[in-house]
Amino acid sequence: CTSKKFMGDYATGPFETVFAWLLAFAVYLVNAITISVPGGGMFGDMLFGSSASMKMGGAWAVNFTIMIALQAFLLAWNVYIVCLPVRASMQPLQTERVLDMEFSVSLPRARQARDIDSACKAPQDE
């Protein structure tokens, strides 16, 4: 919603853009911190603090390396998403988007739901 190329006149202004990017970075930061601190329920509980379930040794080093690799992957993924180019502009809001198939509802169930819905309507609703 911050790309003028994609959103055109509907893109956010400078204040909203900065705020949206700060919120997105804050989500990443919260995720990154909770992965590594004790009490976050992940690597921090296993590796750090007085109640660490893993003592220093080979397994600790492997898990620490996995934690750092996961942190690096999350940061790289977010940077990659930020740097993706916008390849097309947004379709007009009035454009009808035709579906090729039903979402996750099978056709017999959709018909059954429609039949039940029409059976529950009062005669004056029709």
N, C-alpha and C positions, 0 to 999 in steps of 0.2 A: 504494500500500500504506500510505499515511500518512493517508488520509481515513477518519475514523470513520463518516461517512455512507455511504460506499461499502463499506468492509470490515467495518463493525460490530465485533464482538468480536475479529476477526482483525487489526485494524489494529495498526500498530506502536506501541510506547510512545514517550514523549517523547525519550529518548536516541536510539533507532533512527531516529525521525523527523528529528531534527536532523542526524544522521549521513547519512541518505539525501539530504537537501536539500544538505548540504555536498558530498557526492560529485557530485550533479548539477551544482552550480555549478562544481565543480572541472573537470568534463568541458567545460563551456562555456568556462571560463577557459583551459584548455589549447588548445582549438580557436581561441579568439580570439587568443591569443599566437602560436601557430604560423602563423597567417595573415599576421602582420605582421613577424615577426622574420627576419633573415637566417639561412639554414640550415633554415627551416621548409618550404621548397619551394614557397612561393606568392609573395605580393606582396613579402615581405621580401627575397627573392633578387633580384627585379627592381628594386626601388626603393631599397634601403638597403645600406650596407656598401661596402667597397672594391671588391668584385667585382660591383657592381650592373650588370645588363644594360641598364638604361635610365638615361640621363643626364637631368638637370633640363631641363624643357621642357614643351611642350604635352601630349605623350603621357604623360609622367611625372605631370602634374597630373590627367589623366583617369584613369589607373590608381590614383592615390592616392585620388581621389574614389570610384572603384568599391570600393576596399578599405574606406574609411570607411562607405560605404553598406552593404556586406556585413556589416561589424561591427554596424552599427545594426540591420540586419534580423535577424541572429542573436540579438541581445539582445532585440529586440521580440518575436520568435517565442517565446523562452523565457519571457518575462514573460506573454505571451498564454496559453501552455500552463499556466503556474502559476495564472493567474486564471480558467481555465475552470471553470464551476460543475459540480458533480457532479449529474447529472440523474436517476440511478437507483441503487438499491442493488445490490450484487452478488447474482447468483443463488446459491442454495444449492449447495454443492459436490457434492451428490448428484444434482443436476439433469442429466438427459441432454440433451446438445445435439445435435439432429438436423441432419444436413447435407442441404442441398438438392441438392448434386451432389458429384462427386468433386473432389478438390483440383486437381492438375495432371496427374494420371495419366488417360489415356484409358481408357475402359471395356474395350476389347479387350486393352490391355496389362495392366490389373488382372486380368482373367480369365486371361491367359497366365501371369502371375506366380503366381496362385493354383494353376493347373494344374501348373506346374513344382514349386511347393512341395509340393503333395500327392503328386506322383510321386516326390519325393526322400525321403518318409517311409518308415520301415521298417514292415512289417506290424504289429509289436507297438505302434507309436506310435498306430495308428488306433483 
